[in-house]
Amino acid sequence: VLSMKSELKTQISHLLKIYLLLLVNVNIFSQWVQQNSGTTGDLKSVYFVNPLTGWVCGVTGPQSTDRIAKTTDGGNTWIKQNAGTFYVLNSIQFINDQTGWAAGLHGTVVKTTNGGTNWISVFGTTNWDWDKIQFINSQTGWVAGQQLNGIYNTTDGGINWMYLSGSTGFRDICFIDNQKGWAVKLGVNSEVHRTSNGGISWFSTPFAALALVKVVFMDQINGWVIGSNDSVPQTGKILRTTNSGQNWLVLSLDTNTYPRGLFFVNHAKGWFTGSSGKIFITTNGGMDWSRQFTNTSLELKDVYF
């Protein structure tokens, strides 16, 4: 299931679509079929807790608080949920079918404990915009954003948040436990950061002329980062590490797209999405990528399996 950005130049520019994988060939030649989310807004993030139950978040219009939609039938139908905020939500995550969080503009963080039937605000004292929220259990989580010189951490499910000043503005974060995590900083010269103390301090590795947007780790040592080459339009880059981010193998993606979403289900198999409706799959850990059919030219911002 994916989220996409509307484009006014197409006949379906005002229809927000969601895509569900149709298993034609599980390796390379799978294709995606279009699903209607029931909203004309711009979806930013998607998360599923099982093959049937998932949520998307984003924007549904300037005067609407229905910033979240839920499915319980694998994406065939979606029900809007009142997030209790007019602000755009950029990131959503659940730890089970009841408890989840979403974060977005103007420091907004909302939480549900009943599958999204009700959402309550658990943050909102800052004007910083959040790009990513992640929880590793019901108590411990982080929020991060490109504008903020630092991140916030909670150890009580979002009731209280602590500012961690030893970091920088992050586009994306990925923690595998309460101590070890990685992050990417977006800019003319992007950086990959790693922490071993829960985000209190970070070690950075710079990458000149790269705009890095997404980081994914499967365990303590195996991870990937995706982005694009600022000097060459629509030239993707994939970074691969097998030693916790101490060293990175940088590979070019001959895909003619700006990468956006990234997800791996194991050490070998993963997908990334990007501009012009493109989706690519790897079955060898990111060394090679093959395109999958989508029948859309809309930007696909996120992917989750």
Salt bridges, closest charged atoms under 4 A:
ASP42 OD2 - LYS44 NZ 3.40
ASP42 OD2 - LYS301 NZ 2.95
ASP172 OD1 - LYS132 NZ 2.88
GLU191 OE1 - HIS193 NE2 2.72
ASP219 OD2 - HIS267 NE2 2.79
GLU299 OE2 - ARG260 NE 3.23
ASP302 OD1 - LYS214 NZ 3.92
